C-alpha cells in the first residue's frame, strides 16, 4: 500500500472519530431525544469507530509489509 493510500485511510479514520464523538456527545446531552434514539445512534457510533480502528490496523500492516519488502 502506498504512502498516499495509507494517509488517505488515516485521515478518513480521524474524521470518523471526530464526527462520531462530537455527534454522540451532542445527542447524549440533548434531553429532547428519546432513549431509543440515543441507544441506536450510540450503537452506530461504536460500530463505526470499531470499523475505523480496523482500517487503521490494516493500513499499519501495509506499512510494516512495505518495510519488510524493502529489507529483503
C-alpha positions in Angstrom: 0.0 0.0 0.0 1.4 3.4 -1.0 2.1 6.2 1.5 -0.7 8.2 -0.1 -3.2 5.4 0.3 -2.3 5.0 4.0 -2.5 8.7 4.5 -6.0 8.9 3.0 -7.2 6.0 5.1 -5.8 7.5 8.3 -7.4 10.9 7.5 -10.7 9.1 7.0 -10.3 7.3 10.3 -9.5 10.6 12.1 -12.6 12.3 10.5 -14.8 9.3 11.5 -13.6 9.6 15.2 -14.2 13.3 15.2 -17.6 13.2 13.7 -19.0 10.3 15.8 -17.5 11.6 19.1 -19.0 15.1 18.6 -22.3 13.7 17.3 -22.6 11.3 20.2 -21.7 13.9 22.8 -24.4 16.2 21.3 -27.1 13.5 21.2 -26.5 12.2 24.7 -26.5 15.7 26.1 -29.8 16.7 24.4 -32.9 16.0 26.5 -35.4 16.2 23.6 -34.2 12.8 22.1 -35.7 9.6 23.4 -33.6 6.8 25.0 -34.2 4.6 21.9 -32.9 7.3 19.6 -29.8 7.7 21.8 -29.2 4.0 22.1 -29.4 3.4 18.3 -27.0 6.3 17.5 -24.5 5.4 20.2 -24.5 1.8 18.9 -23.9 3.1 15.3 -21.1 5.3 16.7 -19.4 2.3 18.4 -19.7 0.2 15.3 -18.2 2.9 13.1 -15.4 3.6 15.5 -14.5 -0.2 15.7 -14.5 -0.3 11.9 -12.3 2.7 11.8 -9.8 1.1 14.2 -9.8 -1.9 11.8 -9.0 0.3 8.9 -6.1 1.9 10.9 -4.8 -1.6 11.7 -4.9 -2.7 8.1 -3.2 0.5 6.9 -0.5 -0.1 9.5 0.1 -3.6 8.3 0.6 -2.4 4.8 3.4 -0.1 6.1 5.0 -2.9 8.0 4.8 -5.2 5.0 6.4 -2.5 2.8 9.3 -2.1 5.2 9.9 -5.9 5.2 9.9 -6.0 1.4 12.5 -3.2 1.3 14.8 -5.1 3.7 14.7 -8.2 1.6 
